[in-house]
Each structure stands twice: as C-alpha cells, then as structure tokens.
Amino acid sequence: MLADLAELVCCESFSADHAAVARSAEVVGALGTRLLGAGPETIVIDGVTHLRWTFGTPRVLLIGHHDTVWPMGSIESHPWSVTDGIARGPGVLDMKAGLVQMYHALASLPSLDGVGVLVNGDEEVGSATSRQLIEESVRGCAAALVLEPSADDEGALKIARKGTSRYEVVVHGRAAHAGLEPQKGINAAVEAAHQVLSIAGLGAEMAVDSTDSVLGSATVTPTLLSAGSAGNTVPALARVSVDVRVPTLVAQDRVDALIRGLTPRAPGARLEVLGGRRRPPMEPGSSAGLFALASRLTAELGEEPLRGIAVGGASDGNYTAAAGCPTLDGLGAVGSGAHADTEYVKAARMVPRARLLAQLIMRTQHRPDRDRRDSV
C-alpha cells in the first residue's frame, strides 16, 4: 500500500493544471486496473479528467478525488517520505491515501458486483465539472461511501457537513479625480466598506436564529476585498467575496435571500451579486444508518469504537446526500494537516481502514431499495 501511495503522491495533480490532472488520472487508473482487474471509463469534461468503474448495477458508490490543492513543484519542498510510521507528501492525506485504501479494499472482496467507483479531478475546486457525474453515478444506490480523510488524527468519521455558498458582491460607483473633484465621484471603496459590515452582520443574525445542535449556526464571512484602479482616483469599482457555510437547506435559502437583499448606502452606488449556492448540506440523518453499521463492524473487527463528528468543510458527500442517498464520509486515511505544510498520514491505520471499508462494501453492495434509508 505504501508503494502504491508513493506513486500517487509523486505524480502531482494540482486542480488548476488540467494536464497534471490528466497525468494523475493515468496513474490512478493504472493502479485501479491492476487491483480491480478492469480498466476505468475515462471521462473528460471541460478539460478535467475523471475516472469511473461500474460493476453490474451499482448499489454502493465509492467516491474520491485525485486532484489536490498543492501547486506544481510542491513535491520538491514537501518530498514523499515515511518516517516512524508517518507518511508525508503533497496530497498524501487529502486524499491519495484514501484512494489506495479504497482500491486495496475492493481487491480483497470476493465479488465487485453491485459496486460503482468514481474518482473525480476537480473536488478541491468545487466539483463544477463532475457534479452531474456524481449525481448520475449515485442514482439508484443504497449507500455512498466517501474516501475523504478522517475528521481528526484519531480516525473520527464525518457524519455531517455544512453546505457551502460563494458570492461576489460587486459595487459600482463613479470615478473622479481624487484631488481636483472627489465630490463628483461615487466611492465604491467606501460603499464596499459599508457592505462588508452588513455582510458580517448577516452572520451574527444567522447565529442568533440557529437552533441546530450538531452543525452549529450558519456562517457568513467576507473574505477577499478589492477596490480602485489608481492612487489618485475615486474608485469606480469594488468587489467583496463572501464565504457561506450552512447547516440546513433552509438556512442556505435564507442566507441567499439576505445576500441578494443587500442595498447600497451611497446615493448613486449600485450593487451586483454574483455566485450563489454551491454544495448543499450533508445533514446528520443521511449518515445515521451507515454510521451505526460502521460502528458494529468496527467492534467485530476488534478495533477501537468509532466516533462521528460534524464538520464545516464540504465534500462530494454533500452531493450524494442531497441526492437522497445515505452517505458516510471520512472513511479514508487517518492523519492531520490537510492542505497544510504539516499534512501527514498514519501508515499503520491504512490497513485497518481498508478492512472496515471492505466490510461496509460487502454489507451494502446488494442492499435493496427498501433498506435504503432507515435500516442500513
């Protein structure tokens, strides 16, 4: 497993570099072909390369991604290594070790009938080209098992995720000479400052209204801010980026209405709201049955009891859950530091995690529709 992991990590796959993602797909596809005995369907959408395996009529979908957040050349500053049982390298945790565990788990099964596998190439940038593919692939399945890394370095699974929305509030003002006649301008930067405070206030408003005890309240956070074109000119244009995380679809709809309801303060200024909803929330009910099953299987395997954690970050599990398919996330590698210089995987946990995954697949790959929600 470590040899396979080294091969995947050393083949860099920065999401923004489609050629690198295509090369990675070849390596990931070859690994899957060797271990599964069948080659993938290679699907290229808008230049992004995705891989899919279908065995019979899938009842369980295994889903992962092979792109990473690490820019090309990161392997030089963060080389592949395994020291004292700790594996390091760009993307080792998120989520190349999860892919290795997935393929080895599948290779251990007596039959792959009823299994689908989807490995996309753009999860780290929102799965824009693969969302439809995900929703198509999970249709008719009784379970979706997501190979994202565990929620912490002790191996907790992800039983709920917030949904995400992204907005850009564009402020249109009017340029003027800042020294000669500033009064003739409409200062988009000043207007943007008012909007930043208003947007931050929406987050506080949603926090007060929240009654969700698992995922917490919605968060509305102004992030990137830009304005102006020259140091001696009243800014005619400003932009404010907004990151939104929500526990429920109701909260996602409410935040959307509040963002679109922002109004300018300065006479003559105009607001334009771009963007909107991205991933829907993965609410706790979608994982309850599968988490109970995983807990029973963990006990049967003689492992420490599982814990489940709700997290703010989103994954493709948000899409499978929103499609109505029971979904369990965080079944990949155990480690910490995803997206950070400290990223690592506990090598000793790879085999136990693969064993648990294999058992979950066997219990779900032939599950009928009537068991889909309440008795997983």
C-alpha positions as CSV (number, residue, x, y, z in Angstrom):
1,M,0.0,0.0,0.0
2,L,2.8,2.4,0.8
3,A,4.5,1.7,-2.6
4,D,1.2,2.5,-4.3
5,L,0.8,5.6,-2.2
6,A,4.3,6.8,-3.1
7,E,3.5,6.5,-6.8
8,L,0.3,8.6,-6.5
9,V,1.9,11.3,-4.3
10,C,4.9,11.7,-6.6
11,C,2.5,12.3,-9.5
12,E,1.4,15.8,-8.7
13,S,-2.2,16.8,-9.6
14,F,-2.8,20.4,-8.8
15,S,-6.5,21.1,-9.6
16,A,-5.8,24.2,-11.7
17,D,-3.3,22.3,-14.0
18,H,-5.5,20.2,-16.2
19,A,-2.5,18.5,-17.9
20,A,-1.2,17.4,-14.5
21,V,-4.7,16.1,-13.5
22,A,-4.8,14.1,-16.8
23,R,-1.4,12.6,-16.0
24,S,-2.6,11.8,-12.5
25,A,-5.7,10.1,-13.9
26,E,-3.4,7.8,-15.9
27,V,-1.5,6.8,-12.8
28,V,-4.7,6.4,-10.7
29,G,-6.4,4.5,-13.5
30,A,-3.5,2.1,-13.8
31,L,-3.5,1.4,-10.1
32,G,-7.2,0.7,-10.2
33,T,-6.8,-1.5,-13.3
34,R,-4.1,-3.6,-11.6
35,L,-6.0,-4.1,-8.4
36,L,-9.6,-4.4,-9.7
37,G,-8.8,-6.3,-12.9
38,A,-10.7,-3.9,-15.1
39,G,-9.9,-0.5,-16.6
40,P,-11.9,2.6,-15.9
41,E,-14.1,4.7,-18.1
42,T,-12.2,7.9,-18.6
43,I,-14.4,11.0,-18.7
44,V,-13.0,14.4,-19.7
45,I,-15.4,17.3,-19.1
46,D,-14.2,20.9,-19.8
47,G,-10.6,19.6,-19.8
48,V,-10.9,17.9,-16.4
49,T,-10.2,14.1,-16.2
50,H,-12.5,11.8,-14.1
51,L,-12.4,8.0,-13.8
52,R,-15.4,5.7,-13.3
53,W,-15.7,1.9,-12.7
54,T,-19.0,0.2,-12.9
55,F,-19.5,-3.5,-11.8
56,G,-23.0,-4.8,-12.6
57,T,-25.8,-2.5,-11.3
58,P,-24.2,-0.4,-8.5
59,R,-25.9,-0.4,-5.2
60,V,-22.9,1.2,-3.4
61,L,-20.9,4.1,-4.8
62,L,-17.3,4.7,-3.6
63,I,-16.3,8.3,-4.3
64,G,-13.0,10.1,-4.1
65,H,-10.9,12.6,-5.9
66,H,-7.3,12.6,-7.3
67,D,-6.8,16.4,-7.6
68,T,-5.0,18.3,-4.8
69,V,-4.6,21.9,-3.6
70,W,-0.8,21.7,-3.9
71,P,0.8,23.8,-6.8
72,M,3.1,22.0,-9.2
73,G,6.6,21.7,-7.8
74,S,5.4,21.1,-4.2
75,I,6.9,17.7,-4.3
76,E,10.3,19.4,-4.2
77,S,9.6,21.3,-1.0
78,H,7.4,18.6,0.5
79,P,9.0,15.3,-0.7
80,W,7.4,11.9,-0.2
81,S,8.7,10.2,2.9
82,V,7.8,7.6,5.5
83,T,9.5,8.1,8.9
84,D,8.5,6.4,12.1
85,G,5.2,5.3,10.6
86,I,4.3,8.8,9.3
87,A,3.8,9.3,5.6
88,R,4.2,12.8,4.2
89,G,3.9,14.5,0.8
90,P,1.6,16.8,-1.1
91,G,-1.9,15.4,-1.1
92,V,-0.9,12.3,0.9
93,L,-3.9,12.8,3.3
94,D,-6.3,14.6,1.1
95,M,-6.8,12.2,-0.4
96,K,-4.3,9.9,-2.1
97,A,-4.0,7.5,0.8
98,G,-7.8,7.2,0.7
99,L,-7.7,6.1,-2.9
100,V,-5.0,3.5,-2.1
101,Q,-7.1,2.1,0.8
102,M,-10.2,2.0,-1.5
103,Y,-8.5,0.0,-4.2
104,H,-7.0,-2.5,-1.8
105,A,-10.3,-2.9,0.0
106,L,-12.0,-3.6,-3.3
107,A,-9.3,-6.0,-4.3
108,S,-9.9,-8.1,-1.2
109,L,-13.6,-8.7,-2.0
110,P,-14.9,-12.0,-3.4
111,S,-17.0,-10.1,-5.9
112,L,-17.3,-6.5,-7.1
113,D,-20.8,-6.9,-8.5
114,G,-23.0,-4.1,-7.3
115,V,-20.1,-1.6,-6.8
116,G,-19.5,1.7,-8.5
117,V,-16.3,3.8,-8.2
118,L,-16.0,7.4,-9.1
119,V,-12.7,9.3,-8.8
120,N,-13.1,12.9,-10.0
121,G,-10.5,15.5,-10.8
122,D,-11.9,18.8,-9.5
123,E,-13.2,18.2,-6.0
124,E,-10.9,20.7,-4.5
125,V,-12.3,23.5,-6.6
126,G,-16.0,22.6,-6.0
127,S,-16.6,19.7,-8.4
128,A,-18.0,22.0,-11.1
129,T,-17.4,19.6,-14.0
130,S,-18.2,16.5,-12.0
131,R,-21.3,17.3,-10.0
132,Q,-23.6,16.0,-12.7
133,L,-21.5,12.9,-13.0
134,I,-21.7,12.3,-9.2
135,E,-25.4,12.7,-9.2
136,E,-25.8,10.4,-12.2
137,S,-23.5,7.8,-10.6
138,V,-25.2,7.7,-7.2
139,R,-28.7,7.3,-8.7
140,G,-30.2,4.0,-7.6
141,C,-27.5,3.4,-5.0
142,A,-28.4,2.4,-1.4
143,A,-25.1,3.8,0.0
144,A,-22.4,6.3,-0.8
145,L,-19.0,5.8,0.9
146,V,-16.7,8.8,0.7
147,L,-12.9,8.3,0.9
148,E,-12.1,11.8,2.3
149,P,-9.7,11.7,5.3
150,S,-10.9,11.2,8.8
151,A,-12.2,14.2,10.8
152,D,-9.2,14.1,13.2
153,D,-5.9,12.2,13.7
154,E,-7.8,9.6,15.9
155,G,-9.9,8.5,12.9
156,A,-13.3,10.0,13.6
157,L,-15.8,9.7,10.7
158,K,-17.6,12.7,9.2
159,I,-21.3,12.2,9.9
160,A,-22.5,15.7,8.8
161,R,-21.1,18.6,6.7
162,K,-22.2,22.1,6.2
163,G,-23.4,23.2,2.8
164,T,-21.5,26.0,1.0
165,S,-22.3,29.1,-1.0
166,R,-20.0,31.6,-2.5
167,Y,-20.8,35.1,-3.6
168,E,-19.1,38.2,-5.0
169,V,-20.7,41.5,-4.2
170,V,-19.7,43.9,-7.0
171,V,-20.0,47.6,-6.1
172,H,-20.4,50.0,-9.0
173,G,-19.6,53.6,-8.3
174,R,-18.2,56.5,-10.4
175,A,-14.6,57.5,-10.9
176,A,-13.4,61.1,-10.4
177,H,-10.0,62.8,-9.7
178,A,-9.3,62.3,-6.0
179,G,-7.6,65.7,-5.7
180,L,-9.5,68.0,-8.1
181,E,-13.1,67.0,-7.8
182,P,-13.6,64.0,-5.5
183,Q,-17.2,65.2,-4.8
184,K,-18.1,64.2,-8.4
185,G,-17.3,60.6,-7.8
186,I,-19.2,57.8,-6.1
187,N,-16.6,56.0,-4.0
188,A,-17.0,52.2,-4.5
189,A,-14.4,51.5,-1.8
190,V,-16.4,53.4,0.9
191,E,-19.6,51.6,-0.2
192,A,-17.8,48.3,-0.1
193,A,-16.7,49.0,3.5
194,H,-20.4,49.5,4.4
195,Q,-21.3,46.2,2.7
196,V,-18.5,44.3,4.5
197,L,-20.1,45.4,7.8
198,S,-23.6,44.5,6.6
199,I,-22.4,41.1,5.4
200,A,-20.6,40.4,8.7
201,G,-23.8,41.3,10.4
202,L,-25.7,38.7,8.5
203,G,-23.5,36.1,10.0
204,A,-24.3,37.3,13.5
205,E,-28.0,37.4,12.6
206,M,-27.9,33.7,11.5
207,A,-26.1,32.7,14.6
208,V,-28.8,34.1,16.8
209,D,-31.5,32.4,14.9
210,S,-29.8,29.0,14.7
211,T,-31.3,26.1,16.6
212,D,-29.1,23.4,15.1
213,S,-27.2,21.5,17.7
214,V,-25.0,19.3,15.5
215,L,-23.6,21.5,12.8
216,G,-24.0,24.8,14.6
217,S,-25.1,28.0,13.0
218,A,-24.6,29.4,9.5
219,T,-21.5,31.5,9.0
220,V,-21.4,34.4,6.6
221,T,-17.8,35.6,6.2
222,P,-16.4,38.5,4.0
223,T,-13.1,37.3,2.6
224,L,-11.4,38.9,-0.4
225,L,-11.8,42.6,-0.9
226,S,-10.5,44.8,-3.7
227,A,-11.2,48.3,-4.9
228,G,-9.9,51.1,-7.2
229,S,-7.6,51.4,-10.2
230,A,-5.2,54.2,-9.2
231,G,-4.0,56.0,-6.1
232,N,-5.3,59.4,-7.2
233,T,-8.8,58.2,-8.4
234,V,-12.1,57.8,-6.6
235,P,-12.7,54.1,-7.0
236,A,-15.4,53.2,-9.6
237,L,-15.5,49.5,-8.8
238,A,-15.0,47.3,-5.7
239,R,-15.5,43.6,-5.1
240,V,-16.2,41.7,-1.9
241,S,-16.1,37.9,-1.8
242,V,-18.3,36.1,0.7
243,D,-17.9,32.6,2.1
244,V,-21.1,31.0,3.4
245,R,-21.4,27.7,5.4
246,V,-24.9,26.4,6.4
247,P,-26.2,23.5,8.4
248,T,-29.5,23.1,6.5
249,L,-31.1,23.9,3.2
250,V,-33.5,26.3,4.9
251,A,-30.5,28.3,6.2
252,Q,-28.9,28.2,2.8
253,D,-32.0,29.7,1.2
254,R,-32.3,32.3,3.9
255,V,-28.7,33.5,3.5
256,D,-29.2,33.6,-0.2
257,A,-32.2,35.9,0.2
258,L,-30.3,38.1,2.6
259,I,-27.3,38.5,0.4
260,R,-29.4,39.3,-2.6
261,G,-31.3,41.8,-0.5
262,L,-28.3,44.0,0.3
263,T,-28.9,47.6,-0.6
264,P,-26.3,50.4,-1.2
265,R,-25.8,53.2,1.3
266,A,-24.3,55.9,-1.0
267,P,-26.6,57.7,-3.4
268,G,-25.9,56.5,-7.0
269,A,-24.0,53.4,-6.0
270,R,-25.2,50.1,-7.4
271,L,-24.7,46.5,-6.2
272,E,-24.4,43.4,-8.3
273,V,-24.5,40.0,-6.6
274,L,-22.7,37.1,-8.4
275,G,-22.5,33.5,-7.4
276,G,-24.8,31.6,-5.1
277,R,-25.4,28.1,-3.7
278,R,-22.6,25.5,-4.3
279,R,-22.8,22.3,-2.2
280,P,-26.0,21.6,-0.3
281,P,-25.5,20.5,3.4
282,M,-25.0,16.8,4.3
283,E,-27.4,16.7,7.2
284,P,-26.9,14.2,10.1
285,G,-29.8,12.0,9.1
286,S,-28.1,11.0,5.9
287,S,-25.3,9.2,7.7
288,A,-27.0,7.8,10.8
289,G,-27.7,4.2,9.5
290,L,-24.3,3.8,7.8
291,F,-22.5,5.1,10.9
292,A,-24.4,2.6,13.1
293,L,-23.4,-0.2,10.7
294,A,-19.7,1.0,10.6
295,S,-19.7,1.1,14.4
296,R,-20.9,-2.5,14.6
297,L,-18.4,-3.6,12.0
298,T,-15.6,-1.9,13.9
299,A,-16.5,-3.8,17.1
300,E,-16.5,-7.1,15.1
301,L,-13.0,-6.3,13.7
302,G,-11.7,-5.7,17.2
303,E,-10.9,-2.0,16.7
304,E,-11.4,1.0,19.0
305,P,-15.0,2.4,19.0
306,L,-15.7,4.9,16.2
307,R,-16.6,8.5,16.8
308,G,-18.6,10.7,14.4
309,I,-18.0,14.4,14.0
310,A,-19.9,17.1,12.2
311,V,-17.6,19.4,10.2
312,G,-17.8,22.8,8.4
313,G,-16.0,21.8,5.3
314,A,-17.8,20.3,2.3
315,S,-17.1,17.4,0.0
316,D,-18.7,15.4,-2.7
317,G,-20.6,13.6,0.0
318,N,-22.8,16.7,0.2
319,Y,-24.0,16.0,-3.3
320,T,-24.7,12.3,-2.7
321,A,-26.6,13.0,0.5
322,A,-28.6,15.8,-1.3
323,A,-29.5,13.2,-4.0
324,G,-31.2,11.2,-1.3
325,C,-28.5,8.5,-0.9
326,P,-27.4,7.5,2.6
327,T,-23.8,8.8,2.8
328,L,-20.9,8.2,5.2
329,D,-17.8,10.4,4.9
330,G,-14.3,10.4,6.3
331,L,-13.6,6.7,5.5
332,G,-10.2,7.5,4.0
333,A,-6.8,8.0,5.7
334,V,-6.2,8.8,9.3
335,G,-3.9,11.7,9.8
336,S,-4.0,15.5,10.0
337,G,-2.9,18.7,8.4
338,A,-4.9,18.6,5.1
339,H,-4.0,21.5,2.8
340,A,-1.1,22.5,5.2
341,D,2.6,22.0,5.5
342,T,2.0,19.6,8.3
343,E,-0.1,17.1,6.2
344,Y,0.5,13.5,7.2
345,V,-0.9,10.0,7.3
346,K,-0.6,7.4,10.0
347,A,0.6,4.5,7.9
348,A,-0.4,1.9,10.5
349,R,-4.0,2.9,10.2
350,M,-4.2,2.3,6.4
351,V,-4.9,-1.5,6.6
352,P,-7.5,-1.4,9.4
353,R,-9.3,1.4,7.5
354,A,-9.2,-0.7,4.3
355,R,-10.7,-3.7,6.2
356,L,-13.5,-1.6,7.6
357,L,-14.3,-0.3,4.1
358,A,-14.3,-3.8,2.7
359,Q,-16.8,-4.9,5.3
360,L,-19.0,-1.9,4.6
361,I,-19.0,-2.6,0.9
362,M,-19.9,-6.2,1.4
363,R,-22.9,-5.2,3.6
364,T,-24.2,-2.7,1.1
365,Q,-23.3,-3.8,-2.4
366,H,-26.5,-5.9,-2.8
367,R,-28.8,-3.9,-0.5
368,P,-32.4,-3.5,-1.8
369,D,-34.2,-0.2,-2.1
370,R,-36.4,-0.8,0.9
371,D,-33.3,-0.7,3.2
372,R,-32.0,2.5,1.6
373,R,-32.7,4.9,4.4
374,D,-33.8,3.6,7.8
375,S,-32.3,0.2,8.2
376,V,-28.9,0.5,6.7
